[in-house]
């Protein structure tokens, strides 16, 4: 049975890995449940947050028992499930955040990399221990060099060791590092600054992130200009343009919270 739970807080859907006795280790069935929740959200959902049950772990990644009897064909099937789940998280039109408490390892670390935002507790620890199991880090581990640089990424992947939140914050991976008591409030506060924008522009911008990561610069710019024109097919785009223009007349260019607001 999948051990993944979900609940909504206003317009945010929280997806919780719920196997705390085993550090919220994931199974293939859990991956399918996560994929379904990400790809079939309720109409009112404006953002997705991933977190772990209990106080010890976001998730320790795929349970090691998943790998004990695999051959090439079955291994391909399992890693295909991981790939598809992470792709669903990475490419959803909704803003996503990993709300990280405790251990964040393996496939769960890759899921955090696939998210738009990462908010972690001060005692969180990160790692890609696959090499210690005898298997390579794959799928969205490929995103790690873009966040921390190739040298740091090679160190994290090739050692398989744990790294504290302070290190990954200093290397540029984390958006916020907060005391445990402030984790949910800070995650919601950060997302509120994103979900106030139109669905059209957020979906468009997220498509462009994927384009920019996967195409040469000139092609990314070409697609960007086409994307810009297409957002005007949605009535809410012009509505927002006029609304922003009106607010600028009243209060200046910082209207609508354009001023950066960060507490750390």
ZAMARGU-4260 file (C-alpha; in steps of 0.2 Angstrom, whole numbers, plus 5000, padded with zeros to 4 digits):
<rodrens>
0) 5000/5000/5000 | 5006/5018/4996 | 5012/5028/5011 | 5008/5045/5004 | 4995/5056/5011
5) 4989/5073/5005 | 4979/5087/5012 | 4975/5105/5006 | 4978/5121/5016 | 4969/5135/5006
10) 4975/5133/4989 | 4991/5123/4993 | 4991/5104/4992 | 5003/5096/5004 | 5010/5079/4999
15) 5017/5069/5014 | 5028/5054/5013 | 5021/5044/5028 | 5032/5030/5033 | 5041/5038/5048
20) 5046/5022/5056 | 5057/5019/5041 | 5063/5037/5039 | 5049/5039/5026 | 5057/5027/5014
25) 5048/5026/4997 | 5042/5011/4987 | 5037/5010/4969 | 5019/5011/4974 | 5023/5027/4982
30) 5030/5034/4967 | 5015/5030/4957 | 5004/5039/4970 | 5015/5054/4970 | 5014/5055/4951
35) 4995/5054/4951 | 4994/5068/4964 | 5005/5079/4954 | 4997/5076/4938 | 4979/5076/4944
40) 4977/5091/4956 | 4961/5098/4961 | 4956/5113/4950 | 4958/5125/4965 | 4976/5120/4968
45) 4989/5134/4966 | 5005/5125/4972 | 5012/5108/4978 | 5022/5106/4994 | 5031/5089/4998
50) 5036/5085/5015 | 5039/5070/5027 | 5029/5064/5042 | 5037/5065/5059 | 5052/5074/5064
55) 5067/5063/5058 | 5066/5063/5039 | 5059/5071/5024 | 5063/5054/5015 | 5078/5042/5015
60) 5074/5039/4996 | 5069/5022/4989 | 5069/5008/5001 | 5085/4998/4999 | 5074/4982/4998
65) 5068/4988/4981 | 5085/4984/4973 | 5089/4967/4981 | 5082/4955/4968 | 5084/4966/4952
70) 5090/4961/4935 | 5093/4972/4920 | 5075/4972/4914 | 5067/4974/4931 | 5080/4988/4936
75) 5075/4997/4920 | 5057/4996/4925 | 5060/5003/4943 | 5071/5017/4937 | 5059/5021/4924
80) 5046/5024/4938 | 5058/5035/4947 | 5061/5045/4931 | 5043/5047/4927 | 5038/5053/4945
85) 5052/5066/4945 | 5048/5072/4928 | 5030/5075/4933 | 5036/5085/4948 | 5048/5095/4938
90) 5036/5099/4923 | 5020/5102/4933 | 5013/5120/4928 | 5011/5122/4947 | 5024/5130/4958
95) 5032/5116/4969 | 5042/5117/4985 | 5051/5104/4995 | 5048/5107/5014 | 5063/5097/5021
100) 5064/5091/5039 | 5079/5079/5043 | 5086/5067/5031 | 5084/5070/5012 | 5092/5056/5003
105) 5093/5047/4986 | 5077/5048/4976 | 5070/5060/4988 | 5085/5072/4986 | 5082/5071/4967
110) 5063/5075/4970 | 5069/5091/4980 | 5080/5095/4966 | 5065/5094/4954 | 5055/5106/4964
115) 5056/5125/4961 | 5060/5129/4979 | 5068/5121/4994 | 5065/5126/5012 | 5075/5116/5025
120) 5077/5115/5044 | 5093/5119/5051 | 5096/5101/5056 | 5092/5094/5039 | 5105/5082/5030
125) 5107/5079/5012 | 5115/5065/5002 | 5115/5054/4987 | 5121/5037/4995 | 5118/5027/4979
130) 5136/5023/4976 | 5137/5015/4993 | 5123/5003/4988 | 5133/4999/4972 | 5121/5009/4960
135) 5124/5026/4951 | 5114/5042/4955 | 5103/5045/4939 | 5088/5054/4934 | 5086/5072/4942
140) 5103/5070/4950 | 5108/5078/4934 | 5101/5094/4940 | 5114/5095/4955 | 5128/5103/4945
145) 5118/5118/4940 | 5114/5121/4958 | 5131/5118/4967 | 5144/5117/4953 | 5151/5102/4945
150) 5165/5100/4958 | 5153/5100/4972 | 5141/5089/4963 | 5155/5076/4960 | 5160/5076/4978
155) 5142/5074/4984 | 5138/5060/4972 | 5155/5051/4972 | 5157/5051/4991 | 5139/5046/4995
160) 5141/5055/5011 | 5129/5066/5021 | 5130/5085/5020 | 5122/5097/5032 | 5109/5111/5027
165) 5122/5124/5031 | 5134/5118/5017 | 5120/5116/5004 | 5114/5133/5008 | 5131/5141/5006
170) 5133/5132/4990 | 5117/5139/4983 | 5105/5124/4983 | 5092/5130/4997 | 5080/5145/4996
175) 5078/5146/5015 | 5085/5137/5030 | 5075/5140/5046 | 5072/5133/5063 | 5061/5118/5063
180) 5046/5127/5071 | 5046/5140/5057 | 5047/5127/5042 | 5029/5127/5037 | 5025/5145/5039
185) 5041/5150/5030 | 5037/5138/5015 | 5019/5145/5014 | 5025/5163/5015 | 5037/5160/5001
190) 5024/5152/4990 | 5012/5166/4994 | 5023/5178/4984 | 5022/5166/4969 | 5004/5160/4969
195) 4998/5178/4968 | 5003/5179/4950 | 4992/5172/4936 | 4991/5154/4932 | 4995/5158/4914
200) 5011/5166/4918 | 5017/5154/4930 | 5014/5139/4919 | 5022/5149/4905 | 5038/5153/4915
205) 5039/5135/4921 | 5039/5129/4903 | 5053/5141/4899 | 5063/5134/4914 | 5062/5117/4906
210) 5067/5124/4889 | 5082/5134/4896 | 5089/5118/4904 | 5087/5108/4888 | 5091/5119/4873
215) 5106/5130/4867 | 5105/5148/4871 | 5099/5154/4854 | 5085/5141/4853 | 5080/5145/4871
220) 5078/5163/4866 | 5068/5159/4850 | 5056/5148/4860 | 5055/5162/4874 | 5049/5175/4861
225) 5035/5163/4855 | 5030/5159/4873 | 5028/5177/4876 | 5016/5180/4862 | 5006/5165/4867
230) 5002/5170/4885 | 4991/5184/4877 | 4979/5171/4871 | 4973/5170/4889 | 4961/5184/4894
235) 4969/5185/4912 | 4985/5191/4904 | 4979/5208/4898 | 4968/5209/4914 | 4984/5208/4924
240) 4993/5220/4913 | 4980/5233/4916 | 4979/5229/4935 | 4997/5231/4937 | 4997/5247/4927
245) 4984/5254/4938 | 4993/5250/4954 | 5009/5258/4948 | 4999/5274/4945 | 4994/5273/4963
250) 5009/5267/4973 | 5024/5267/4961 | 5034/5252/4953 | 5035/5243/4970 | 5016/5240/4969
255) 5010/5222/4971 | 5025/5217/4982 | 5038/5219/4969 | 5050/5224/4983 | 5060/5209/4988
260) 5055/5202/5005 | 5067/5190/5013 | 5068/5188/5032 | 5085/5179/5032
</rodrens>
